[in-house]
Amino acid sequence: MAEIGKLLGILTPSPHKRTGRDNNMKEENDQPKVSKKTSLLRGRFSETTDRFVQIFTASVDFDKRLYREDILGSLAHAQMLATSGIISSDELKDIQRGLDLVREEIETCEFKWRIDLEDVHMNIEHRLTELIGLTGKKLHTGRSRNDQVATDLRLHLRNAIDEVLEQENRLLTAIANLAERHAETIMPGFTHLQAAQPITFGHHLMAWFEMLARDRERLLSCRKRVNRLPLGAAALAGTPYLPDRQYVAGLLEFEGICENSLDAVSDRDFAIEFCFVASLTLTHFSRWCEELVLWSSQQFEFIDLPDRFCTGSSIMPQKKNPDVPELIRGKSGRVNGNLISLLTLMKSQPLAYNKDNQEDKEPLFDSIDTLKGCLTALEGMLPNIQVNEAKMLDATLRGFTTATDLADYLVNKGITFRDAHELVGAAVQYAIQHDKQLDELTLEELNSDGARIIEEDVYSVLTPVGSVASRNHDGATAPQQVRLAIARAREQILPQAD
């Protein structure tokens, strides 16, 4: 954004610049004077705004967050006004200088935000006019706060998406790196939270990778629909000043314009779509964190979370609580709520802009902040977990997790799968009764029906290592396949990082 701001100050006028001061524009000394008794935007009213109403309807407490985008959009709009001959080049320079002073005041905390000025837009415009005089009042020519706020919001969300994409890329890299270190680490795969079949920890982690990779694809797609320019739609119908919207879109690096002026000022699909992507991403994070909480418990002891991402108990000195993953798990509900808020906000609105849309910002901002915060936490936590490989293997050995491998072995001996399923079920029952694992049963015990089909080679498939190695095909858990998946994943990450 800083580069765009620099660019706006040095752009030369477009070749279609109008000459003279058309559109009935008056010199500053010809401007009508406004009575000091008249409140802002109250020209048609006989009463001043009630103090409660000022506070109730003001958005400046939260939308001042958009000040950079508001100034950037104003710089682009002013550049367009100058290239179109609506304001002079000297007036453009005054506006550019004034907006730079406003930005500096905001960033050095010298700026005085006022509730009675309602929002970020009027606060900045008012201060600009104080700094440069009546020229500041010309900035709003040909635009409305309706298309202005929609532009600011899209610029802000576009920047946020770019930051999230960078964070997601780092997290994807961290997952791939951890999976590579544990491509051969055996753990039980679960269904119904019961040990089901042996898998590798690397394979499990790459399932997380796939979830986040889909989230990233959705976010990239969302960005395309965010990156459209509403400015020029004005209040709802366009403007007689005939703004060069494509020119402004180019200045602000939008991919195109919102094609319909009514839709341009009333559309919040882009905010809803982002909140949906954030909600689904946090749902995935919640699932990961549920596993981290379980795995770090004394009942599992699969992993040890870094101390700096855990907290203690106020009463039990032995406790190491996984508060960070628990909190990420909890924040999924918050982001889900933001999505429902925006959907409900828009469901009954007639075209075009309505004051309801002031309520779009806080859920959106909160979803942005929550998603970024969770990404930061996971990025710091995941690469530093300690994996207890012995505990994972022991849990695999104790769960009869190779029972399906025994059934597959029998199928390869010519027995139908359903019959094999029944035979292996009986073998598991026998092992439970005699407190043994399947690989501890003798050939006589395995061949209890007297058929002598099971031979010595069965023990190679009754081990977790043998079970995992036998699943050596695309998308499966064999170490070779995990490494191939990681290689593909790195190819997927690197172009996006560039």
Secondary structure per residue as TSV (DSSP state, phi and psi in degrees):
chain	resnum	aa	ss	phi	psi
A	1	M	-	360.0	-35.7
A	2	A	H	-61.3	-38.4
A	3	E	H	-65.9	-38.6
A	4	I	H	-63.4	-42.5
A	5	G	H	-60.2	-41.4
A	6	K	H	-63.7	-40.5
A	7	L	H	-62.0	-40.3
A	8	L	H	-62.3	-29.8
A	9	G	H	-76.7	-15.3
A	10	I	H	-120.7	1.5
A	11	L	-	-65.8	140.2
A	12	T	-	-85.8	153.4
A	13	P	-	-59.8	148.5
A	14	S	-	-71.9	157.1
A	15	P	T	-65.5	-15.2
A	16	H	T	-94.8	20.4
A	17	K	-	-56.9	134.8
A	18	R	-	-77.9	153.8
A	19	T	-	-100.6	151.8
A	20	G	S	75.1	-168.9
A	21	R	S	-115.6	80.6
A	22	D	-	-85.6	-166.9
A	23	N	T	59.1	26.9
A	24	N	T	58.8	28.8
A	25	M	-	-72.6	137.8
A	26	K	-	-103.5	153.7
A	27	E	-	-67.2	160.2
A	28	E	G	-58.0	-39.6
A	29	N	G	-74.6	-5.9
A	30	D	G	-95.3	-5.6
A	31	Q	S	-69.4	138.3
A	32	P	-	-66.0	146.0
A	33	K	-	-84.6	139.5
A	34	V	-	-101.4	131.9
A	35	S	-	-62.2	137.8
A	36	K	T	-66.8	-18.0
A	37	K	T	-78.4	-14.8
A	38	T	S	-85.7	123.9
A	39	S	-	-72.2	164.1
A	40	L	T	-58.6	128.9
A	41	L	T	59.5	27.7
A	42	R	-	-114.8	22.1
A	43	G	T	-57.8	-33.8
A	44	R	T	-94.7	3.8
A	45	F	-	-103.9	151.1
A	46	S	S	-96.8	-10.4
A	47	E	S	-123.7	151.2
A	48	T	-	-76.6	160.0
A	49	T	-	-67.7	133.7
A	50	D	-	-58.4	141.0
A	51	R	H	-59.9	-41.6
A	52	F	H	-61.0	-42.6
A	53	V	H	-63.3	-39.1
A	54	Q	H	-55.3	-48.2
A	55	I	H	-69.6	-42.8
A	56	F	H	-65.0	-36.7
A	57	T	H	-95.4	-9.6
A	58	A	-	-72.4	145.5
A	59	S	-	-121.3	2.2
A	60	V	H	-62.9	-28.0
A	61	D	H	-60.2	-30.0
A	62	F	H	-114.5	-28.5
A	63	D	H	-84.8	-3.6
A	64	K	G	-63.6	-15.3
A	65	R	G	-58.6	-21.9
A	66	L	G	-89.6	13.2
A	67	Y	H	-61.2	-39.2
A	68	R	H	-62.6	-46.4
A	69	E	H	-66.4	-36.1
A	70	D	H	-65.5	-42.3
A	71	I	H	-67.3	-41.8
A	72	L	H	-62.8	-45.9
A	73	G	H	-62.6	-36.9
A	74	S	H	-67.8	-38.2
A	75	L	H	-61.8	-42.2
A	76	A	H	-67.1	-42.3
A	77	H	H	-63.0	-43.5
A	78	A	H	-63.8	-39.1
A	79	Q	H	-61.4	-41.5
A	80	M	H	-64.6	-42.0
A	81	L	H	-60.2	-38.2
A	82	A	H	-71.9	-44.9
A	83	T	H	-66.6	-23.0
A	84	S	T	-91.2	-0.7
A	85	G	T	78.8	13.4
A	86	I	S	-81.4	-32.9
A	87	I	S	-126.2	160.7
A	88	S	-	-83.3	166.8
A	89	S	H	-65.5	-34.2
A	90	D	H	-66.9	-39.8
A	91	E	H	-64.7	-38.5
A	92	L	H	-59.4	-45.0
A	93	K	H	-62.5	-39.7
A	94	D	H	-62.3	-43.3
A	95	I	H	-64.3	-43.7
A	96	Q	H	-61.6	-45.1
A	97	R	H	-62.8	-44.6
A	98	G	H	-64.8	-42.8
A	99	L	H	-65.9	-33.4
A	100	D	H	-66.8	-37.9
A	101	L	H	-66.1	-41.0
A	102	V	H	-60.9	-46.8
A	103	R	H	-57.9	-43.7
A	104	E	H	-63.7	-41.7
A	105	E	H	-62.7	-41.1
A	106	I	H	-64.6	-44.5
A	107	E	H	-75.9	-17.1
A	108	T	T	-102.1	11.2
A	109	C	T	61.7	26.7
A	110	E	-	-94.5	-12.6
A	111	F	-	-73.9	137.1
A	112	K	-	-101.2	104.6
A	113	W	-	-78.4	136.4
A	114	R	-	-122.6	128.0
A	115	I	G	-62.8	-38.6
A	116	D	G	-67.2	-14.4
A	117	L	G	-91.0	4.5
A	118	E	-	74.5	-58.2
A	119	D	S	-145.3	178.0
A	120	V	H	-61.0	-36.7
A	121	H	H	-65.4	-49.9
A	122	M	H	-72.1	-31.7
A	123	N	H	-62.7	-45.6
A	124	I	H	-68.3	-44.0
A	125	E	H	-63.2	-41.1
A	126	H	H	-62.4	-46.0
A	127	R	H	-66.7	-37.6
A	128	L	H	-59.2	-43.5
A	129	T	H	-66.1	-36.6
A	130	E	H	-61.7	-36.3
A	131	L	H	-80.4	-37.9
A	132	I	H	-119.5	0.9
A	133	G	T	86.1	-156.1
A	134	L	T	-62.8	-22.0
A	135	T	H	-57.8	-31.4
A	136	G	H	-61.3	-28.9
A	137	K	H	-75.7	-13.2
A	138	K	H	-82.6	-16.0
A	139	L	T	-60.0	-33.2
A	140	H	T	-83.3	4.2
A	141	T	T	-59.6	126.5
A	142	G	T	79.7	13.4
A	143	R	-	-142.3	167.0
A	144	S	-	-128.7	160.4
A	145	R	H	-63.4	-20.4
A	146	N	H	-64.9	-49.2
A	147	D	H	-81.0	-23.0
A	148	Q	H	-67.1	-48.2
A	149	V	H	-68.7	-36.1
A	150	A	H	-63.0	-37.9
A	151	T	H	-67.4	-46.6
A	152	D	H	-57.8	-43.9
A	153	L	H	-65.6	-40.3
A	154	R	H	-66.8	-41.3
A	155	L	H	-62.2	-44.2
A	156	H	H	-63.8	-44.7
A	157	L	H	-68.0	-37.3
A	158	R	H	-60.3	-44.4
A	159	N	H	-63.5	-41.8
A	160	A	H	-62.7	-42.2
A	161	I	H	-60.9	-42.5
A	162	D	H	-62.2	-39.1
A	163	E	H	-67.3	-41.7
A	164	V	H	-63.9	-40.9
A	165	L	H	-61.1	-39.2
A	166	E	H	-64.6	-42.3
A	167	Q	H	-63.8	-43.5
A	168	E	H	-63.7	-36.2
A	169	N	H	-63.4	-41.7
A	170	R	H	-65.9	-38.7
A	171	L	H	-68.3	-41.0
A	172	L	H	-59.3	-41.2
A	173	T	H	-63.4	-42.3
A	174	A	H	-63.5	-39.8
A	175	I	H	-64.6	-45.2
A	176	A	H	-62.3	-40.3
A	177	N	H	-64.4	-43.6
A	178	L	H	-66.6	-40.0
A	179	A	H	-63.0	-37.1
A	180	E	H	-65.8	-36.8
A	181	R	H	-68.2	-22.1
A	182	H	T	-123.5	34.8
A	183	A	T	-64.8	-23.7
A	184	E	T	-113.4	2.8
A	185	T	-	-74.5	120.0
A	186	I	E	-83.8	135.9
A	187	M	E	-146.3	162.2
A	188	P	E	-79.1	134.9
A	189	G	E	-85.2	147.1
A	190	F	E	-117.1	143.9
A	191	T	E	-130.5	141.3
A	192	H	T	56.2	26.9
A	193	L	T	60.2	24.2
A	194	Q	E	-117.1	142.6
A	195	A	E	-55.9	126.7
A	196	A	E	-115.6	-61.4
A	197	Q	E	-145.1	154.6
A	198	P	E	-68.2	137.9
A	199	I	E	-137.7	179.1
A	200	T	E	-103.0	149.0
A	201	F	H	-62.1	-35.2
A	202	G	H	-60.3	-39.2
A	203	H	H	-65.3	-41.3
A	204	H	H	-62.0	-45.0
A	205	L	H	-62.7	-36.3
A	206	M	H	-70.3	-19.6
A	207	A	H	-66.5	-40.5
A	208	W	H	-60.3	-42.5
A	209	F	H	-56.8	-45.1
A	210	E	H	-62.1	-40.1
A	211	M	H	-58.6	-51.1
A	212	L	H	-69.4	-32.9
A	213	A	H	-63.4	-39.0
A	214	R	H	-66.1	-40.1
A	215	D	H	-59.9	-40.0
A	216	R	H	-65.9	-41.5
A	217	E	H	-60.0	-42.7
A	218	R	H	-63.2	-39.0
A	219	L	H	-67.9	-39.9
A	220	L	H	-62.8	-39.8
A	221	S	H	-67.1	-41.1
A	222	C	H	-59.9	-40.1
A	223	R	H	-58.1	-36.3
A	224	K	H	-62.0	-38.8
A	225	R	H	-80.6	-24.6
A	226	V	H	-68.1	-36.4
A	227	N	-	-83.6	54.6
A	228	R	E	-126.9	140.5
A	229	L	E	-89.2	119.7
A	230	P	-	-84.6	-25.7
A	231	L	T	-55.6	136.2
A	232	G	T	108.9	-18.1
A	233	A	-	-73.2	-19.7
A	234	A	T	58.8	-138.1
A	235	A	T	-69.7	-44.1
A	236	L	T	-169.2	-20.6
A	237	A	T	-115.2	2.9
A	238	G	-	92.5	-170.3
A	239	T	-	-143.5	145.1
A	240	P	T	-72.7	-6.2
A	241	Y	T	-76.7	-3.4
A	242	L	-	51.9	62.3
A	243	P	-	-66.9	147.1
A	244	D	-	-85.9	87.2
A	245	R	H	-68.7	-35.6
A	246	Q	H	-64.8	-35.3
A	247	Y	H	-63.8	-46.1
A	248	V	H	-65.0	-39.9
A	249	A	H	-59.4	-40.9
A	250	G	H	-64.1	-41.6
A	251	L	H	-60.6	-40.1
A	252	L	T	-93.0	5.9
A	253	E	T	60.7	34.4
A	254	F	-	-80.6	149.5
A	255	E	S	-78.7	-14.2
A	256	G	E	178.7	-172.3
A	257	I	E	-111.0	158.0
A	258	C	-	-72.3	122.5
A	259	E	S	-76.7	-23.8
A	260	N	-	-119.6	126.5
A	261	S	H	-64.8	-36.8
A	262	L	H	-62.2	-46.8
A	263	D	H	-68.0	-35.1
A	264	A	H	-58.8	-41.5
A	265	V	H	-88.0	-19.8
A	266	S	H	-104.3	-15.1
A	267	D	-	-70.6	128.4
A	268	R	-	-128.9	20.5
A	269	D	H	-56.6	-38.5
A	270	F	H	-63.1	-37.4
A	271	A	H	-70.8	-41.1
A	272	I	H	-63.8	-42.2
A	273	E	H	-63.4	-42.8
A	274	F	H	-61.2	-44.0
A	275	C	H	-64.2	-32.1
A	276	F	H	-65.6	-46.1
A	277	V	H	-61.2	-43.0
A	278	A	H	-62.2	-40.4
A	279	S	H	-64.2	-44.8
A	280	L	H	-68.3	-38.0
A	281	T	H	-62.6	-44.5
A	282	L	H	-67.2	-29.3
A	283	T	H	-63.8	-42.5
A	284	H	H	-63.3	-45.7
A	285	F	H	-60.4	-37.4
A	286	S	H	-62.7	-39.9
A	287	R	H	-65.6	-43.0
A	288	W	H	-58.8	-47.4
A	289	C	H	-68.2	-31.8
A	290	E	H	-59.0	-41.9
A	291	E	H	-68.7	-39.8
A	292	L	H	-61.7	-39.9
A	293	V	H	-64.3	-46.6
A	294	L	H	-63.1	-49.4
A	295	W	H	-63.6	-28.9
A	296	S	T	-87.3	-3.3
A	297	S	S	-77.0	161.9
A	298	Q	T	-64.6	-22.7
A	299	Q	T	-72.6	-26.0
A	300	F	T	-109.2	-55.6
A	301	E	-	56.6	34.6
A	302	F	-	-75.3	-34.9
A	303	I	E	-137.0	164.5
A	304	D	E	-126.6	120.8
A	305	L	-	-77.6	147.6
A	306	P	-	-60.5	139.0
A	307	D	G	-55.8	-35.4
A	308	R	G	-70.0	-9.4
A	309	F	G	-109.2	16.8
A	310	C	-	-129.4	164.8
A	311	T	B	-131.7	168.1
A	312	G	-	-99.6	178.9
A	313	S	-	-98.6	149.7
A	314	S	S	-74.6	-16.6
A	315	I	S	-127.3	-27.8
A	316	M	-	-109.3	103.1
A	317	P	T	-66.9	-17.0
A	318	Q	T	-83.4	-10.8
A	319	K	-	-75.5	142.7
A	320	K	-	-128.4	96.1
A	321	N	B	-88.1	133.3
A	322	P	-	-82.4	60.9
A	323	D	H	-64.1	-34.8
A	324	V	H	-65.6	-52.3
A	325	P	H	-64.2	-32.4
A	326	E	H	-63.7	-41.1
A	327	L	H	-69.3	-38.9
A	328	I	H	-60.4	-43.5
A	329	R	H	-58.1	-41.8
A	330	G	H	-70.3	-34.6
A	331	K	H	-68.5	-16.0
A	332	S	H	-61.2	-37.5
A	333	G	H	-64.0	-37.0
A	334	R	H	-63.9	-44.5
A	335	V	H	-72.3	-35.4
A	336	N	H	-59.1	-40.5
A	337	G	H	-63.0	-38.3
A	338	N	H	-62.6	-40.1
A	339	L	H	-61.7	-46.7
A	340	I	H	-63.2	-36.5
A	341	S	H	-59.9	-45.7
A	342	L	H	-70.2	-40.3
A	343	L	H	-61.5	-42.8
A	344	T	H	-67.8	-38.0
A	345	L	H	-56.7	-39.7
A	346	M	H	-92.6	-11.6
A	347	K	T	-67.2	-23.3
A	348	S	T	-123.0	16.4
A	349	Q	-	-83.9	125.1
A	350	P	-	-76.4	159.6
A	351	L	S	-68.9	143.7
A	352	A	S	-112.0	-101.4
A	353	Y	-	-74.6	142.6
A	354	N	-	-134.2	154.0
A	355	K	G	-61.4	-22.3
A	356	D	G	-48.4	-36.2
A	357	N	G	-66.9	-10.3
A	358	Q	G	-61.1	-25.2
A	359	E	G	-82.0	5.4
A	360	D	G	-81.0	-22.1
A	361	K	H	-78.4	-45.8
A	362	E	H	-62.6	-44.4
A	363	P	H	-61.9	-40.0
A	364	L	H	-65.7	-48.7
A	365	F	H	-60.2	-41.3
A	366	D	H	-65.3	-38.8
A	367	S	H	-65.7	-40.6
A	368	I	H	-59.9	-51.3
A	369	D	H	-64.3	-40.5
A	370	T	H	-67.7	-43.7
A	371	L	H	-61.7	-46.1
A	372	K	H	-64.4	-39.1
A	373	G	H	-64.9	-42.5
A	374	C	H	-65.9	-39.0
A	375	L	H	-62.2	-42.3
A	376	T	H	-61.2	-43.5
A	377	A	H	-63.3	-47.4
A	378	L	H	-66.4	-38.1
A	379	E	H	-63.0	-33.6
A	380	G	H	-82.9	-28.0
A	381	M	H	-89.1	-48.1
A	382	L	G	-58.9	-46.4
A	383	P	G	-65.2	-15.2
A	384	N	G	-108.6	9.8
A	385	I	-	-74.1	145.1
A	386	Q	E	-98.5	128.6
A	387	V	E	-99.9	126.1
A	388	N	-	-92.8	87.7
A	389	E	H	-64.3	-34.6
A	390	A	H	-66.1	-41.4
A	391	K	H	-66.1	-40.0
A	392	M	H	-62.5	-44.2
A	393	L	H	-66.0	-42.0
A	394	D	H	-61.3	-41.0
A	395	A	H	-65.1	-32.1
A	396	T	H	-69.7	-39.9
A	397	L	H	-68.6	-28.9
A	398	R	T	-88.6	-1.6
A	399	G	T	-109.4	15.5
A	400	F	T	52.2	37.2
A	401	T	T	-73.6	-10.2
A	402	T	T	-100.3	14.8
A	403	A	H	-60.4	-40.4
A	404	T	H	-64.6	-34.3
A	405	D	H	-64.2	-37.6
A	406	L	H	-65.2	-40.1
A	407	A	H	-62.9	-42.8
A	408	D	H	-63.3	-37.1
A	409	Y	H	-59.4	-44.9
A	410	L	H	-66.2	-37.2
A	411	V	H	-60.5	-41.4
A	412	N	H	-66.5	-14.7
A	413	K	T	-93.5	3.8
A	414	G	T	101.8	4.6
A	415	I	-	-90.1	141.3
A	416	T	-	-65.3	153.5
A	417	F	H	-62.9	-40.4
A	418	R	H	-64.2	-40.0
A	419	D	H	-66.3	-40.9
A	420	A	H	-62.1	-39.9
A	421	H	H	-59.3	-43.0
A	422	E	H	-69.0	-40.8
A	423	L	H	-63.1	-43.3
A	424	V	H	-69.0	-36.2
A	425	G	H	-59.0	-40.8
A	426	A	H	-66.1	-37.9
A	427	A	H	-64.7	-39.8
A	428	V	H	-64.6	-42.8
A	429	Q	H	-60.7	-41.9
A	430	Y	H	-62.5	-43.9
A	431	A	H	-62.9	-40.7
A	432	I	H	-62.5	-43.7
A	433	Q	H	-63.7	-30.8
A	434	H	T	-106.3	12.8
A	435	D	T	54.0	49.5
A	436	K	-	-127.6	161.5
A	437	Q	-	-94.0	165.4
A	438	L	G	-60.5	-40.5
A	439	D	G	-74.4	-5.3
A	440	E	G	-93.8	-8.5
A	441	L	S	-74.8	142.3
A	442	T	-	-76.9	167.2
A	443	L	H	-61.5	-36.3
A	444	E	H	-63.4	-41.4
A	445	E	H	-68.9	-37.4
A	446	L	H	-69.5	-32.8
A	447	N	T	-97.9	46.8
A	448	S	T	-64.4	-20.7
A	449	D	T	-83.1	-3.1
A	450	G	S	82.1	5.4
A	451	A	-	-78.4	-21.0
A	452	R	-	58.4	32.6
A	453	I	-	-78.1	-35.2
A	454	I	-	-81.6	128.6
A	455	E	-	-119.6	-177.7
A	456	E	G	-57.6	-31.6
A	457	D	G	-66.6	-9.0
A	458	V	G	-62.6	-29.7
A	459	Y	G	-68.2	-20.2
A	460	S	G	-71.2	-26.1
A	461	V	T	-97.2	-10.2
A	462	L	S	-86.9	-1.8
A	463	T	S	-93.2	147.6
A	464	P	H	-58.2	-38.8
A	465	V	H	-63.2	-43.7
A	466	G	H	-65.6	-39.3
A	467	S	H	-61.3	-48.2
A	468	V	H	-63.7	-43.2
A	469	A	H	-64.5	-28.3
A	470	S	H	-73.2	-17.2
A	471	R	-	-97.1	66.1
A	472	N	-	-107.0	68.1
A	473	H	S	-142.9	170.3
A	474	D	T	-51.1	126.4
A	475	G	T	83.8	-0.8
A	476	A	S	-95.3	-176.0
A	477	T	-	-96.1	-4.2
A	478	A	S	-56.5	141.0
A	479	P	H	-51.1	-39.1
A	480	Q	H	-61.3	-41.6
A	481	Q	H	-69.8	-34.8
A	482	V	H	-62.6	-43.8
A	483	R	H	-66.7	-37.2
A	484	L	H	-64.6	-39.8
A	485	A	H	-64.0	-39.7
A	486	I	H	-65.3	-40.9
A	487	A	H	-61.3	-43.4
A	488	R	H	-63.8	-38.2
A	489	A	H	-64.3	-39.9
A	490	R	H	-65.9	-36.6
A	491	E	H	-64.6	-33.1
A	492	Q	H	-71.9	-36.1
A	493	I	H	-76.0	-47.4
A	494	L	H	-58.9	-45.0
A	495	P	H	-61.2	-33.7
A	496	Q	H	-71.6	-31.5
A	497	A	H	-69.4	-32.3
A	498	D	-	-66.9	360.0
